[in-house]
Amino acid sequence: MSSCLRNSHHVLPQAYGGEEGPIAELCSADHDLLHLVSSRIKNGKPYQSLVNEFSPEGSRTLFLARIDARAEEATRNDPNKRVAVSLSLTGD
């Protein structure tokens, strides 16, 4: 097994109410892949070629990506959901 940076991933994303839920430890590459797959699921784009469902890590990544996508869908119109805000700052 190769060494990699480890990331903590909220199984139920914080933005969708998972502040105190379970955490999964993932290799940083698998964590990035999880969010890419989740994004593709949310947008109805193909994702199967990104994940090898027959490997233990591929199955786990796909499982967590599906939870992320379903959580976003379940809270899409919830006024209590956290919202991402982006600001542009000037040097003034």
ChimeraX commands (.cxc) that place a marker at each C-alpha (Angstrom):
marker #1 position 0.00,0.00,0.00 radius 0.5
marker #1 position 1.39,3.40,-0.93 radius 0.5
marker #1 position 1.58,6.20,1.55 radius 0.5
marker #1 position -0.75,9.13,1.10 radius 0.5
marker #1 position -2.13,12.06,2.98 radius 0.5
marker #1 position -5.18,11.10,5.03 radius 0.5
marker #1 position -8.37,13.17,5.00 radius 0.5
marker #1 position -11.31,13.02,7.36 radius 0.5
marker #1 position -14.62,12.94,5.50 radius 0.5
marker #1 position -17.98,13.50,7.17 radius 0.5
marker #1 position -20.11,10.58,5.97 radius 0.5
marker #1 position -23.12,12.91,6.03 radius 0.5
marker #1 position -21.63,16.20,4.82 radius 0.5
marker #1 position -21.57,19.09,7.29 radius 0.5
marker #1 position -23.38,21.33,4.82 radius 0.5
marker #1 position -26.29,18.88,4.91 radius 0.5
marker #1 position -26.50,18.41,8.68 radius 0.5
marker #1 position -23.64,16.01,9.39 radius 0.5
marker #1 position -21.70,18.12,11.88 radius 0.5
marker #1 position -21.72,15.43,14.56 radius 0.5
marker #1 position -22.04,12.35,12.40 radius 0.5
marker #1 position -19.54,9.60,11.64 radius 0.5
marker #1 position -16.19,10.35,10.00 radius 0.5
marker #1 position -14.45,8.19,7.39 radius 0.5
marker #1 position -10.68,8.36,6.97 radius 0.5
marker #1 position -9.69,8.43,3.31 radius 0.5
marker #1 position -6.56,8.79,1.27 radius 0.5
marker #1 position -6.55,12.32,-0.18 radius 0.5
marker #1 position -6.79,10.93,-3.73 radius 0.5
marker #1 position -9.86,8.84,-2.78 radius 0.5
marker #1 position -11.39,11.87,-1.03 radius 0.5
marker #1 position -10.97,13.99,-4.17 radius 0.5
marker #1 position -12.41,11.17,-6.28 radius 0.5
marker #1 position -15.38,10.83,-3.91 radius 0.5
marker #1 position -16.31,14.49,-4.44 radius 0.5
marker #1 position -15.82,14.23,-8.20 radius 0.5
marker #1 position -18.08,11.17,-8.38 radius 0.5
marker #1 position -20.67,12.83,-6.13 radius 0.5
marker #1 position -20.68,15.91,-8.36 radius 0.5
marker #1 position -21.22,13.76,-11.43 radius 0.5
marker #1 position -24.06,11.89,-9.74 radius 0.5
marker #1 position -25.72,15.19,-8.76 radius 0.5
marker #1 position -25.39,16.49,-12.33 radius 0.5
marker #1 position -26.56,13.27,-14.01 radius 0.5
marker #1 position -23.19,12.70,-15.69 radius 0.5
marker #1 position -21.47,9.32,-16.12 radius 0.5
marker #1 position -19.18,8.36,-13.26 radius 0.5
marker #1 position -18.84,4.56,-13.45 radius 0.5
marker #1 position -15.54,4.68,-15.32 radius 0.5
marker #1 position -14.02,6.70,-12.46 radius 0.5
marker #1 position -14.63,4.06,-9.80 radius 0.5
marker #1 position -13.70,0.41,-9.87 radius 0.5
marker #1 position -16.67,-1.00,-7.96 radius 0.5
marker #1 position -14.92,-4.34,-7.52 radius 0.5
marker #1 position -12.08,-3.01,-5.39 radius 0.5
marker #1 position -12.70,-2.42,-1.68 radius 0.5
marker #1 position -11.65,1.25,-1.91 radius 0.5
marker #1 position -13.68,1.81,-5.10 radius 0.5
marker #1 position -16.80,0.36,-3.47 radius 0.5
marker #1 position -16.30,2.49,-0.36 radius 0.5
marker #1 position -15.67,5.64,-2.41 radius 0.5
marker #1 position -18.80,5.05,-4.48 radius 0.5
marker #1 position -20.87,4.32,-1.37 radius 0.5
marker #1 position -19.77,7.59,0.28 radius 0.5
marker #1 position -20.26,9.57,-2.96 radius 0.5
marker #1 position -23.84,8.30,-3.22 radius 0.5
marker #1 position -24.54,9.36,0.39 radius 0.5
marker #1 position -23.17,12.83,-0.39 radius 0.5
marker #1 position -25.32,13.16,-3.52 radius 0.5
marker #1 position -28.47,11.93,-1.74 radius 0.5
marker #1 position -27.89,14.28,1.20 radius 0.5
marker #1 position -27.66,17.25,-1.17 radius 0.5
marker #1 position -30.85,16.16,-2.92 radius 0.5
marker #1 position -32.71,15.65,0.37 radius 0.5
marker #1 position -31.84,19.13,1.63 radius 0.5
marker #1 position -31.97,21.03,-1.68 radius 0.5
marker #1 position -34.90,23.31,-0.70 radius 0.5
marker #1 position -34.33,23.31,3.06 radius 0.5
marker #1 position -34.11,26.91,4.31 radius 0.5
marker #1 position -32.12,25.73,7.36 radius 0.5
marker #1 position -29.29,24.28,5.27 radius 0.5
marker #1 position -25.89,25.95,5.31 radius 0.5
marker #1 position -25.09,27.96,2.23 radius 0.5
marker #1 position -21.71,28.61,0.70 radius 0.5
marker #1 position -20.90,32.30,0.47 radius 0.5
marker #1 position -18.12,33.71,-1.63 radius 0.5
marker #1 position -16.65,37.17,-1.17 radius 0.5
marker #1 position -14.22,39.22,-3.22 radius 0.5
marker #1 position -11.90,41.39,-1.18 radius 0.5
marker #1 position -9.96,44.34,-2.50 radius 0.5
marker #1 position -6.79,45.79,-1.04 radius 0.5
marker #1 position -8.75,48.80,0.28 radius 0.5
marker link #1:1,2 radius 0.2
marker link #1:2,3 radius 0.2
marker link #1:3,4 radius 0.2
marker link #1:4,5 radius 0.2
marker link #1:5,6 radius 0.2
marker link #1:6,7 radius 0.2
marker link #1:7,8 radius 0.2
marker link #1:8,9 radius 0.2
marker link #1:9,10 radius 0.2
marker link #1:10,11 radius 0.2
marker link #1:11,12 radius 0.2
marker link #1:12,13 radius 0.2
marker link #1:13,14 radius 0.2
marker link #1:14,15 radius 0.2
marker link #1:15,16 radius 0.2
marker link #1:16,17 radius 0.2
marker link #1:17,18 radius 0.2
marker link #1:18,19 radius 0.2
marker link #1:19,20 radius 0.2
marker link #1:20,21 radius 0.2
marker link #1:21,22 radius 0.2
marker link #1:22,23 radius 0.2
marker link #1:23,24 radius 0.2
marker link #1:24,25 radius 0.2
marker link #1:25,26 radius 0.2
marker link #1:26,27 radius 0.2
marker link #1:27,28 radius 0.2
marker link #1:28,29 radius 0.2
marker link #1:29,30 radius 0.2
marker link #1:30,31 radius 0.2
marker link #1:31,32 radius 0.2
marker link #1:32,33 radius 0.2
marker link #1:33,34 radius 0.2
marker link #1:34,35 radius 0.2
marker link #1:35,36 radius 0.2
marker link #1:36,37 radius 0.2
marker link #1:37,38 radius 0.2
marker link #1:38,39 radius 0.2
marker link #1:39,40 radius 0.2
marker link #1:40,41 radius 0.2
marker link #1:41,42 radius 0.2
marker link #1:42,43 radius 0.2
marker link #1:43,44 radius 0.2
marker link #1:44,45 radius 0.2
marker link #1:45,46 radius 0.2
marker link #1:46,47 radius 0.2
marker link #1:47,48 radius 0.2
marker link #1:48,49 radius 0.2
marker link #1:49,50 radius 0.2
marker link #1:50,51 radius 0.2
marker link #1:51,52 radius 0.2
marker link #1:52,53 radius 0.2
marker link #1:53,54 radius 0.2
marker link #1:54,55 radius 0.2
marker link #1:55,56 radius 0.2
marker link #1:56,57 radius 0.2
marker link #1:57,58 radius 0.2
marker link #1:58,59 radius 0.2
marker link #1:59,60 radius 0.2
marker link #1:60,61 radius 0.2
marker link #1:61,62 radius 0.2
marker link #1:62,63 radius 0.2
marker link #1:63,64 radius 0.2
marker link #1:64,65 radius 0.2
marker link #1:65,66 radius 0.2
marker link #1:66,67 radius 0.2
marker link #1:67,68 radius 0.2
marker link #1:68,69 radius 0.2
marker link #1:69,70 radius 0.2
marker link #1:70,71 radius 0.2
marker link #1:71,72 radius 0.2
marker link #1:72,73 radius 0.2
marker link #1:73,74 radius 0.2
marker link #1:74,75 radius 0.2
marker link #1:75,76 radius 0.2
marker link #1:76,77 radius 0.2
marker link #1:77,78 radius 0.2
marker link #1:78,79 radius 0.2
marker link #1:79,80 radius 0.2
marker link #1:80,81 radius 0.2
marker link #1:81,82 radius 0.2
marker link #1:82,83 radius 0.2
marker link #1:83,84 radius 0.2
marker link #1:84,85 radius 0.2
marker link #1:85,86 radius 0.2
marker link #1:86,87 radius 0.2
marker link #1:87,88 radius 0.2
marker link #1:88,89 radius 0.2
marker link #1:89,90 radius 0.2
marker link #1:90,91 radius 0.2
marker link #1:91,92 radius 0.2
view
